[in-house]
Structure formats: structure tokens, C-alpha cells
Amino acid sequence: MHRSHLHSRTRKWSVLRGLPPQFAGLLRAHVLRTIASDMLSFFSPIFVYLLGYRWWVNAQSRVFEDLSPYVVGLGAVSVFFMIEKISHALVARMLPNILRRMSVTKSMMMSMVFLLVGSFALIFVDQSPIFLLVSAVLFGAEVALYWVPFHLLVTEHLEKKNMSKEFTLSRGIELMIHASFPLLGAWIITTQGFPVLFTLCFFLFALASLALFPMRHIRITSTNEKNEKNEKNEKKTNETAKHIHDNHLLPNHMRIAVLGSSVQTTMAILWTVFIFSIVGTFSQFGSFFTLSSWMGVCAVFLIGFLPSERVRVRVFALASLALALLWFTRGLGQFFIFSIELFFLIEVFEFLFSSVQVPLFESFLYQQFQTKTLFRHIIELERFSATREMQIWICILFVIIAFGSARSVPFFGAFGSLCVMLLLRVTRDMRAQHAKKLVERT
């Protein structure tokens, strides 16, 4: 793509439009990474589920004889993501020290290396299950190493008054990428198998690493990296690192909202496996999610052009409430016979409302972070969400083993959607602070 055309697209559509022109490499790397990681995150739960199913079939002991292959497959998925989130939580705790010793783009490049090795290891899982463990550990570590620096770059260069619009438009671009690849991934798996899909992801991650390499020395001001050789600034950085684990850094209502978002994310992974178990074929599975994704794209772009912040707050509240009702309906649907058409209609609306809720949630969350405490807040947010997701997966694994069923998953999802609505208190406080500043000026 021509350089000038890329810059014009960046300035018009991307959440990175506030960044200098030399950040175009970050956009290219982010797009390539999004394509590959979407295919991995979309199909890796199914891959692990099928591995667990196969282990149940091939098991010679009596360990699994009282459990159905579906439950064993869900257990395998839970163990995989539990290990991934443990790795994520550990790296998130070490991240302040990591970012003090390297630039944010070097941290992102390290995450690319982890993705390369992790996707390569998945190719050889059939030879030894140890490769699955390696992939889980590396995929968990790369999340913190990539997304925290990425969010630091984005939030440092965006104007807060435009953040809601920028996050929703960026989410729309990512959903367009996401919507284009379920069918492609399903076709590759059906005709060539999972190893070919993982090999394709490996090469896409390699291209993303090359695109990011020229930016390896770019730093941000919020971590005091520019003057880290200065003794005074080094002391301030050390004090900041010690404060990262302050339990009161995030307000309680914000912590509960982030917990709800983590619950929603976790339940959505398990529900993806449930949909595949109903559909049964990769072609139908990919077709269904392609339709849902494109509806989500349309909704997100409409939200991005809403006229005011107050309207976005109301839309966020309605989307969260609708998600809670849809999760509850999913739970009841396990005990009553619904037609398959009604079931898929519920799934389409769920993806529609979640596509609206997620970017608004992120924008409302980051808007109230002050520039001088941006580094501390984002690190604490990552540490808190990673720890809670790890605990959620441990609880899910316990429920599956203890009860031999995952029927409670949708009700957990409804609880998460209601918890997310507590973020409305944050937006109310923001409006109150803004009104107070206007009064002080007059």
C-alpha cells in the first residue's frame, strides 16, 4: 500500500489517527496481528475442545468414564485458558519493571516473538501435548506485553473528547477484519487441517514483526523513559513501580465493572465451543459468525457517529442490559426446547449488542485516566483483569469437574453484563467533574 494512502486512511479511520506519521508502521503491524490473532483466538478453543474429545475417546483408564466427551472437551479448554491466564497475570505483575528497561515498542516486538513461537508450537501438538502447554504460556504472556504498550500509545495521543468516537470506529475496523476470516479459516481447516491454519498465522505474525521493527526505539512520556538516565526521574519511576499494586488505585465500582467484563469474555469463549458442538461442521460455524460479525460492524459504525456523549452513555446502558437478558435467555434455553432458528437469532443479537458495548466500555474506562497517572492506571487495570480472568477459569474448571456440566455458564454471563453497567457511575462522575470545571471558569 502506498505510504501517503496509508497515512490518509490512518488519519481518517484508525484509533491511531492522533499519532505522528512515523507511527504508520504500528498500524500495519496491528492490522496483520489482528488478522492472525483473530483466527487463532477464534479456532484455538475448538482445536483444544476437539483434542479433549479425542483424549476421551482414546482414554484407556476409568478417569473419564463418568463424564461425557463434551464435558471433557470443555475441561480441556478450561485448563488451556487457565494456564494462559496464569501466565498473563504473572507477566502483568512484572510489566512495570519490564517497561522501565525497554521501550514500549520493544515490548510489543517481544510479544510478536511469543506469538511466533506459540503458533509454531501448535503445529506439533499431535506429536506431544507439551507443545499445547508451551503455546498457552506464551499466548498469555504476549497479551500483557502487547496490549498495555499499545493502549499507552493510543491513550497518550488521543484527545479525550474524541475518545469514544475513535474507540468505536477502531472497533469497527477490527470487526471488519474479524468478519472476513471465519469462513476463510473454516475452509482452510476443512480442506487442509489445523496445521496449515497455524502455519498461515505464523507467517502473518512474522510480517507484523517486520512492520514493527523500524519503530523499536519509540518511547512514551508517561513512563518517564525519555529521562530515565536522570537520577531524579529514575527515583520517580521506582516509586511509581512500587505503587502499581496499590489496591485503591482503581475505585471499587470500576473494579466490579472490569470483573463483569472479564466474566463476559470468559463465558463467550465457552459459548463459542457450545455453538460448534451444536452446528457440528466448520463451514456452518464460519458462516454463522460471518453473518453475526457483519451485523456487529454496521452497529459499531453507527455508534461511532452518535452526536453526543450522553447518547453514547444511554446506548451503553441499553446494550449491557440487553446482553444480560440474552445471556439469561441462553441459560433458560438449555432447559427448554427452542427452535434452531430462534437460537441463532439470539446469537446474532448477542454479538450485535456486545459489538456496541465493548468499545464504549473501553472509551469510558480510559477517559477518566489522567495523563500523569496513565502508566499506573493502565498497568493496574491489566493486572486486575488478568488476575480475575485467571480466577474465573479456575472456578469454571471446578464447576465442570464437580458437577459434570457447564449449564451455569450463561447465568454467569448475565451476571457479568449487569456488573459492567456499574461503569455508568464512572461516566456520571465524569459529567459532574466537567460541570464543576465549567462553574469554576464562569
C-alpha positions as CSV (number, residue, x, y, z in Angstrom):
1,M,0.0,0.0,0.0
2,H,1.3,3.4,-0.9
3,R,2.7,5.4,2.1
4,S,0.6,8.5,1.6
5,H,-2.6,6.5,1.1
6,L,-1.9,4.6,4.3
7,H,-1.4,7.8,6.2
8,S,-4.7,9.2,4.9
9,R,-6.5,6.0,6.0
10,T,-4.9,6.2,9.4
11,R,-5.9,9.8,10.0
12,K,-9.5,9.2,8.9
13,W,-10.4,5.9,10.5
14,S,-7.9,4.5,12.9
15,V,-7.8,4.9,16.7
16,L,-4.1,5.8,15.9
17,R,-5.0,8.9,13.9
18,G,-3.7,11.2,16.7
19,L,-0.2,9.6,16.4
20,P,2.6,11.1,14.3
21,P,3.0,9.9,10.7
22,Q,6.0,7.7,11.7
23,F,3.6,5.5,13.6
24,A,2.2,4.1,10.3
25,G,4.3,1.0,10.9
26,L,2.3,0.4,14.1
27,L,-0.9,0.4,12.1
28,R,0.4,-2.1,9.6
29,A,1.7,-4.4,12.3
30,H,-1.6,-4.1,14.3
31,V,-3.7,-5.0,11.2
32,L,-1.5,-8.0,10.4
33,R,-1.5,-9.1,14.1
34,T,-5.3,-8.7,14.3
35,I,-5.8,-10.9,11.3
36,A,-3.7,-13.7,12.6
37,S,-4.7,-13.5,16.3
38,D,-8.4,-13.4,15.4
39,M,-8.1,-16.6,13.5
40,L,-6.1,-18.1,16.4
41,S,-8.5,-16.9,19.1
42,F,-11.5,-17.9,17.0
43,F,-10.4,-21.5,16.3
44,S,-8.0,-22.4,19.1
45,P,-10.8,-23.1,21.6
46,I,-12.4,-25.5,19.0
47,F,-8.9,-27.1,18.5
48,V,-8.4,-27.7,22.2
49,Y,-12.0,-28.9,22.6
50,L,-11.5,-31.5,19.8
51,L,-8.2,-32.6,21.4
52,G,-10.1,-33.2,24.7
53,Y,-12.8,-35.1,22.9
54,R,-10.1,-37.2,21.2
55,W,-8.5,-37.9,24.6
56,W,-11.8,-39.1,26.0
57,V,-12.2,-41.5,23.1
58,N,-8.7,-42.8,23.4
59,A,-8.6,-43.0,27.2
60,Q,-7.9,-46.5,28.5
61,S,-8.4,-45.6,32.2
62,R,-11.6,-45.0,34.1
63,V,-10.8,-41.4,34.8
64,F,-13.3,-40.1,32.3
65,E,-15.8,-42.8,32.2
66,D,-18.4,-40.9,34.2
67,L,-18.0,-37.8,32.0
68,S,-19.4,-37.1,28.6
69,P,-16.9,-36.2,25.8
70,Y,-18.4,-32.8,25.6
71,V,-17.6,-32.1,29.3
72,V,-14.1,-33.5,28.9
73,G,-13.6,-31.2,25.9
74,L,-14.8,-28.2,27.9
75,G,-12.5,-29.2,30.7
76,A,-9.5,-29.2,28.3
77,V,-10.5,-25.8,27.1
78,S,-10.7,-24.6,30.7
79,V,-7.3,-26.0,31.6
80,F,-5.7,-24.4,28.5
81,F,-7.1,-20.9,29.2
82,M,-6.5,-21.2,32.9
83,I,-2.7,-21.8,32.2
84,E,-2.8,-18.9,29.7
85,K,-4.4,-16.5,32.2
86,I,-1.9,-17.6,34.9
87,S,0.9,-16.6,32.6
88,H,-0.9,-13.4,31.7
89,A,-1.3,-12.4,35.4
90,L,2.4,-13.2,36.2
91,V,3.7,-11.1,33.3
92,A,1.3,-8.3,34.1
93,R,2.8,-8.1,37.6
94,M,6.3,-7.9,36.2
95,L,5.3,-5.4,33.5
96,P,6.3,-2.2,35.3
97,N,9.9,-3.4,35.6
98,I,9.9,-4.7,32.0
99,L,8.7,-1.3,30.6
100,R,11.3,0.5,32.7
101,R,14.1,-1.5,30.9
102,M,12.8,-1.3,27.3
103,S,10.7,0.8,25.1
104,V,7.0,0.1,24.6
105,T,7.6,-1.0,21.0
106,K,10.3,-3.4,22.1
107,S,7.8,-4.9,24.5
108,M,5.4,-5.3,21.6
109,M,8.1,-6.9,19.5
110,M,8.8,-9.4,22.3
111,S,5.0,-10.2,22.2
112,M,5.3,-10.9,18.5
113,V,8.2,-13.4,19.2
114,F,6.0,-15.2,21.7
115,L,3.1,-15.3,19.2
116,L,5.5,-16.8,16.5
117,V,6.8,-19.5,18.9
118,G,3.3,-20.2,20.3
119,S,1.6,-20.6,16.9
120,F,4.6,-22.7,15.6
121,A,4.2,-25.0,18.7
122,L,0.5,-25.6,17.9
123,I,1.6,-27.3,14.7
124,F,3.2,-30.1,16.6
125,V,0.6,-30.6,19.3
126,D,-0.3,-34.0,17.8
127,Q,3.2,-35.2,18.5
128,S,3.3,-34.2,22.1
129,P,0.8,-32.4,24.5
130,I,3.7,-30.4,25.9
131,F,3.5,-28.1,22.9
132,L,0.0,-27.1,23.9
133,L,1.3,-26.1,27.3
134,V,4.1,-24.0,25.7
135,S,1.5,-22.3,23.5
136,A,-0.8,-21.5,26.4
137,V,2.1,-19.9,28.5
138,L,3.4,-17.9,25.5
139,F,-0.1,-16.7,24.4
140,G,-0.8,-15.5,28.0
141,A,2.5,-13.6,28.3
142,E,2.1,-11.8,25.0
143,V,-1.2,-10.3,25.9
144,A,0.3,-8.1,28.6
145,L,3.4,-7.4,26.6
146,Y,1.4,-6.1,23.6
147,W,-1.8,-4.5,24.8
148,V,-0.6,-2.5,27.7
149,P,2.1,-0.7,25.5
150,F,-0.5,-0.4,22.7
151,H,-3.1,1.3,25.0
152,L,-0.4,3.5,26.4
153,L,0.5,4.8,23.0
154,V,-3.1,5.3,22.0
155,T,-4.4,7.0,25.1
156,E,-1.4,9.3,25.3
157,H,-2.0,10.7,21.9
158,L,-5.8,10.9,21.8
159,E,-8.0,13.8,22.8
160,K,-10.4,12.6,25.5
161,K,-13.3,14.4,23.9
162,N,-13.0,12.3,20.8
163,M,-12.1,9.0,22.5
164,S,-15.5,7.4,22.4
165,K,-15.8,8.0,18.6
166,E,-12.2,6.8,18.0
167,F,-12.6,3.6,20.0
168,T,-15.8,2.7,18.3
169,L,-14.5,3.4,14.8
170,S,-11.4,1.5,15.6
171,R,-13.5,-1.4,16.9
172,G,-15.5,-1.3,13.6
173,I,-12.2,-1.7,11.6
174,E,-11.2,-4.6,13.7
175,L,-14.6,-6.2,13.4
176,M,-14.4,-5.8,9.6
177,I,-11.1,-7.8,9.7
178,H,-12.7,-10.3,12.2
179,A,-15.8,-10.7,10.0
180,S,-13.7,-11.5,6.9
181,F,-11.9,-14.6,8.2
182,P,-14.2,-17.1,9.9
183,L,-15.2,-18.5,6.5
184,L,-11.5,-18.5,5.3
185,G,-10.3,-20.2,8.5
186,A,-13.2,-22.8,8.3
187,W,-12.3,-23.5,4.6
188,I,-8.6,-24.0,5.5
189,I,-9.4,-26.3,8.4
190,T,-11.9,-28.3,6.3
191,T,-9.6,-28.8,3.3
192,Q,-6.1,-28.7,4.8
193,G,-6.4,-29.1,8.6
194,F,-5.4,-27.1,11.6
195,P,-1.6,-27.2,11.0
196,V,-2.0,-25.2,7.8
197,L,-4.1,-22.6,9.6
198,F,-1.4,-22.3,12.3
199,T,1.3,-22.0,9.7
200,L,-0.6,-19.2,8.0
201,C,-0.8,-17.4,11.4
202,F,2.9,-17.9,11.9
203,F,3.8,-16.1,8.7
204,L,1.3,-13.2,9.4
205,F,2.9,-12.7,12.8
206,A,6.3,-12.7,11.1
207,L,5.2,-9.9,8.7
208,A,3.8,-8.0,11.6
209,S,7.1,-8.2,13.4
210,L,8.9,-6.8,10.4
211,A,6.4,-3.9,10.1
212,L,7.0,-3.1,13.8
213,F,10.8,-3.4,13.7
214,P,11.6,0.2,12.4
215,M,9.7,1.6,15.4
216,R,11.6,-0.3,18.1
217,H,13.1,2.9,19.7
218,I,9.9,4.9,20.1
219,R,9.1,5.7,23.7
220,I,6.3,7.4,25.6
221,T,6.5,10.2,28.1
222,S,4.1,8.7,30.7
223,T,6.7,6.2,31.9
224,N,9.4,8.8,32.2
225,E,11.5,6.8,29.7
226,K,13.0,9.8,28.0
227,N,14.9,10.9,31.1
228,E,15.5,7.5,32.7
229,K,19.2,8.2,32.9
230,N,18.5,11.2,35.1
231,E,18.7,10.2,38.7
232,K,15.7,12.2,39.8
233,N,13.4,10.7,37.2
234,E,14.7,7.2,37.9
235,K,13.7,7.6,41.5
236,K,10.2,8.7,40.5
237,T,9.9,5.7,38.2
238,N,10.9,3.4,41.0
239,E,8.3,5.0,43.3
240,T,5.7,4.5,40.6
241,A,6.6,0.9,40.2
242,K,6.2,0.4,44.0
243,H,2.7,2.0,43.8
244,I,1.4,-0.2,41.0
245,H,0.0,-2.8,43.4
246,D,-2.0,-0.3,45.4
247,N,-5.4,-1.9,45.9
248,H,-7.1,1.5,46.0
249,L,-5.7,2.7,42.6
250,L,-9.0,1.7,40.9
251,P,-12.3,2.6,42.5
252,N,-14.4,-0.3,43.7
253,H,-17.2,0.3,41.2
254,M,-14.7,0.3,38.3
255,R,-13.1,-2.9,39.6
256,I,-16.5,-4.6,39.6
257,A,-17.2,-3.4,36.1
258,V,-13.9,-4.8,34.9
259,L,-14.7,-8.0,36.7
260,G,-18.0,-8.2,34.8
261,S,-16.2,-7.6,31.5
262,S,-13.8,-10.4,32.3
263,V,-16.7,-12.7,33.1
264,Q,-18.4,-11.8,29.8
265,T,-15.2,-12.5,27.8
266,T,-14.6,-15.9,29.5
267,M,-18.2,-17.0,29.0
268,A,-18.1,-16.0,25.4
269,I,-15.2,-18.4,24.8
270,L,-17.0,-21.3,26.3
271,W,-20.2,-20.4,24.4
272,T,-18.3,-20.5,21.1
273,V,-17.4,-24.1,21.9
274,F,-21.1,-24.8,22.7
275,I,-22.1,-23.3,19.3
276,F,-19.6,-25.5,17.5
277,S,-21.0,-28.6,19.3
278,I,-24.5,-27.8,18.0
279,V,-23.5,-26.8,14.5
280,G,-21.0,-29.7,14.1
281,T,-19.2,-28.5,10.9
282,F,-16.7,-25.8,10.4
283,S,-18.4,-24.4,7.3
284,Q,-21.7,-23.7,9.1
285,F,-19.7,-22.5,12.1
286,G,-17.8,-20.0,10.0
287,S,-20.9,-18.9,8.1
288,F,-22.8,-18.2,11.2
289,F,-20.1,-16.0,12.8
290,T,-19.5,-14.2,9.5
291,L,-23.2,-13.1,9.4
292,S,-23.1,-12.0,13.1
293,S,-19.8,-10.1,12.7
294,W,-21.0,-8.0,9.7
295,M,-24.1,-7.0,11.7
296,G,-21.8,-6.0,14.5
297,V,-19.7,-3.9,12.1
298,C,-22.8,-2.0,11.0
299,A,-23.8,-1.3,14.6
300,V,-20.4,-0.2,15.7
301,F,-20.0,2.4,12.9
302,L,-23.4,3.8,13.7
303,I,-22.4,4.1,17.3
304,G,-19.2,5.9,16.3
305,F,-21.2,8.7,14.7
306,L,-23.6,9.3,17.6
307,P,-23.8,13.0,18.2
308,S,-23.1,13.3,22.0
309,E,-21.5,11.5,24.9
310,R,-24.8,11.4,26.8
311,V,-26.4,9.4,23.9
312,R,-23.5,7.0,24.0
313,V,-23.9,6.5,27.7
314,R,-27.6,5.6,27.2
315,V,-26.7,3.2,24.4
316,F,-24.1,1.6,26.5
317,A,-26.6,1.1,29.3
318,L,-29.2,-0.4,27.0
319,A,-26.6,-2.7,25.3
320,S,-25.4,-4.0,28.7
321,L,-29.0,-4.7,29.9
322,A,-29.9,-6.4,26.6
323,L,-26.8,-8.6,26.9
324,A,-27.8,-9.6,30.4
325,L,-31.3,-10.6,29.2
326,L,-29.8,-12.5,26.2
327,W,-27.4,-14.5,28.5
328,F,-30.3,-15.3,30.8
329,T,-32.3,-16.5,27.8
330,R,-29.4,-18.7,26.7
331,G,-29.4,-20.3,30.2
332,L,-33.2,-21.0,30.0
333,G,-32.8,-22.3,26.5
334,Q,-30.8,-25.3,27.9
335,F,-33.8,-26.4,29.9
336,F,-36.5,-25.7,27.2
337,I,-36.6,-26.8,23.6
338,F,-36.0,-23.8,21.3
339,S,-36.0,-23.9,17.6
340,I,-32.6,-23.7,16.0
341,E,-33.7,-20.5,14.1
342,L,-34.6,-18.8,17.4
343,F,-31.3,-19.9,18.9
344,F,-29.3,-18.4,16.1
345,L,-31.3,-15.2,16.2
346,I,-30.4,-14.8,19.9
347,E,-26.7,-15.4,19.0
348,V,-26.8,-12.7,16.3
349,F,-28.4,-10.1,18.6
350,E,-25.8,-11.0,21.3
351,F,-22.9,-10.3,19.0
352,L,-24.7,-7.1,17.9
353,F,-25.0,-5.7,21.4
354,S,-21.6,-6.9,22.5
355,S,-20.0,-5.1,19.5
356,V,-21.7,-1.9,20.7
357,Q,-20.8,-2.4,24.4
358,V,-17.1,-3.2,24.2
359,P,-15.7,-0.1,22.5
360,L,-17.9,2.2,24.7
361,F,-16.8,0.3,27.8
362,E,-13.1,0.8,26.8
363,S,-13.5,4.5,25.9
364,F,-15.4,5.3,29.2
365,L,-12.8,3.5,31.1
366,Y,-9.8,5.3,29.6
367,Q,-11.3,8.7,29.5
368,Q,-11.1,9.2,33.3
369,F,-7.4,8.3,33.4
370,Q,-5.2,11.4,33.9
371,T,-2.1,11.7,31.8
372,K,0.2,11.9,34.8
373,T,-1.1,8.7,36.2
374,L,-1.8,7.0,32.9
375,F,1.0,4.4,33.2
376,R,0.0,3.4,36.8
377,H,-3.7,3.1,35.9
378,I,-3.3,1.0,32.8
379,I,-0.8,-1.3,34.5
380,E,-3.1,-1.8,37.4
381,L,-6.1,-2.3,35.1
382,E,-4.2,-5.0,33.2
383,R,-3.0,-6.7,36.4
384,F,-6.5,-6.7,37.9
385,S,-8.3,-8.0,34.8
386,A,-5.7,-10.7,34.2
387,T,-5.9,-11.9,37.8
388,R,-9.7,-12.0,37.8
389,E,-9.8,-13.9,34.5
390,M,-7.4,-16.5,35.9
391,Q,-9.7,-16.9,38.9
392,I,-12.8,-17.2,36.7
393,W,-11.2,-20.0,34.7
394,I,-10.2,-21.9,37.9
395,C,-13.8,-21.6,39.1
396,I,-15.2,-22.8,35.8
397,L,-12.9,-25.8,35.8
398,F,-14.1,-26.6,39.4
399,V,-17.7,-26.4,38.3
400,I,-17.2,-28.7,35.3
401,I,-15.3,-31.3,37.3
402,A,-17.7,-31.1,40.4
403,F,-21.0,-31.1,38.5
404,G,-20.0,-32.6,35.2
405,S,-21.9,-29.9,33.4
406,A,-21.5,-26.3,32.1
407,R,-25.1,-25.3,32.2
408,S,-24.4,-22.4,34.7
409,V,-22.2,-20.6,32.1
410,P,-25.0,-18.4,30.6
411,F,-26.1,-17.2,34.1
412,F,-22.5,-16.2,34.9
413,G,-22.6,-14.2,31.6
414,A,-25.8,-12.4,32.7
415,F,-24.1,-11.5,36.0
416,G,-21.1,-10.1,34.1
417,S,-23.2,-7.9,31.9
418,L,-25.0,-6.4,34.9
419,C,-21.7,-5.8,36.6
420,V,-20.4,-3.9,33.5
421,M,-23.3,-1.4,34.0
422,L,-21.6,-0.1,37.2
423,L,-19.2,1.7,34.8
424,L,-22.1,4.2,34.4
425,R,-21.2,5.6,37.8
426,V,-17.8,6.5,36.3
427,T,-19.5,8.4,33.4
428,R,-21.8,10.1,36.0
429,D,-18.7,11.2,38.0
430,M,-17.0,12.5,34.8
431,R,-20.1,14.6,33.9
432,A,-20.1,16.0,37.4
433,Q,-16.4,16.9,37.3
434,H,-17.0,18.6,33.9
435,A,-19.9,20.6,35.2
436,K,-17.8,21.7,38.2
437,K,-15.0,22.9,35.9
438,L,-17.5,24.9,33.9
439,V,-18.8,26.6,37.0
440,E,-15.3,27.4,38.2
441,R,-14.4,29.0,34.8
442,T,-17.5,31.2,34.9
